[in-house]
Amino acid sequence: MRHPVNTPAWHESSLKFIAGFCLLAGLMLLSGCQKNPERLLNKGKEFFAPPSEDPATVATDWYKLQLRMILQSHPAKPNFLIFHLFAYSGISLYEACRFENHSLKSLQGDLNQMPSMPEPDNYKQYSWIITANAAMATITRDLFPGLTPGNNVSIDSLEKLYNDKITAIAGAGVVSQSQAFGDSIASAIFGWSKSDLSNHASDPYTPPVFPGAWVPTPLAFAPAVTPYAGNCRPFLQIFSEGTTPPPPFPYSEDPNSDFYKMVNNDYVISKTRTADQTNIALFWNDVGAGIGYTPMGHNISILTQVLDNSNSSLATAGIAYAKAGIAIWDATVVCWRSKYKYNQLRPVSYIRHVIDSTWLPLISTPAHPEYPAAHAFLTTAFMEAITSVFGNNYSFTDHTYDFRGFAPRSYASFEDAALEAGESRLYGGIHYQPSIDTGHEFGALVGKAVGAIGQ
């Protein structure tokens, strides 16, 4: 159920945030989802394409491999590092395959501090399938956290599969120079990623102490994760500063206070939620280690299904994955900057202290401050961004967790999926309703900013 969201008064530091958003509408970086003929080889200005090839397949195959590797990781990979992987993978893919459509331009000069990208030699032949293949193989090796020997075998095997396939069509020479070109793109992007301050996101941190401040939560009582993620470089300059407004209610343990009523709503729902609400909470739980793909992995799974089911072109896949990755990362930066500015405690901490000392939420509480709700924020940004590619009211069915025995869930639009993902955190007992509403509100701003690229 969608709850009404009131437009909040902007926090002072957010004024530049919205002003920059308004300016962004004029940027022309990517084209929309255009149905141009797929092109596998380039020689000067001549193009050739085997008619049976599905150019998006190489892109979706690489993301499916990344998802499998995430799912099979024990222990689960940190969410932040997965967000980082998806962010730069999407840009690598786009830069490697954008030459299929002459209207697509490099993102260099429009993304924050992005270096110039390698350009193809117009007197050589290229397979854009292979440039994409090589770029995805290289960036996955560079950024997937903690690669195992089995992971490396899987990466090598998928890369070889496409190299062999296109060698039979275009010859070894074309594949070799296409592979070198794709490698050079991914290497340049990996080098750029090293300066985004993500390596300092988990620097030592001492949580502030004040009434209502976040504290480690049961059962793990883990320390705060990625407290400095808000200092990382966003892709869009307009998100370099600014936060959401503060939480709406001052801390209070008075049963008549707005704060108490807000938290008690979580407690009451935990005692009265329906079977469908429980299923929603579990469907969007998305923990790793054989159980889920992480929150943004779930979203990438949805996008991958949409690309496969719509028989999209490689160029469209490049646009969609790039926008998705940019939205994930910039939403993370703004969300975490806000979380660690306000440091609001989680429902489990308040409820066990004030209402019911034995209470636990349905799903595990993440080790970071409560406000704003991250799944609502990031998933809304993601879904808004890909709406710019596929359009409003694009209906789809999500089969991400068929393998876990969950029934597929259908949505009338990407926005509807984002709203449900946000509400899942209320049903799971780890977020308050105002935090979810703020996540949707400001996630939509980030997603619309990313979606406006090329419109």
Secondary structure by P-SEA (a helix, b strand, c coil): cccccccccccccaaaaaaaaaaccccccccccccccccccccccbbbbccccccaaaaaaaaaaaaaaaaaccccccaaaaaaaaaaaaaaaaaacccccccccccccccccccccccccccbbbcaaaaaaaaaaaaaaaccccccaaaaaaaaaaaaaaaaaaaacccaaaaaaaaaaaaaaaaaaaaaaccccccccccbbbbbbccccccccccccccccccccccccccccccccccccccccccccccccaaaaaaaaaaaaaacccaaaaaaaaaaccccccccccaaaaaaaaaaaaaaaacccaaaaaaaaaaaaaaaaaaaaaaaaaaaacccccaaaaaaaccccccccccccccccccccaaaaaaaaaaaaaaaaccccbbbbbcccccccccbbbbccaaaaaaaaaacccccccccaaaaaaaaaaaaaaaaaaaaccc
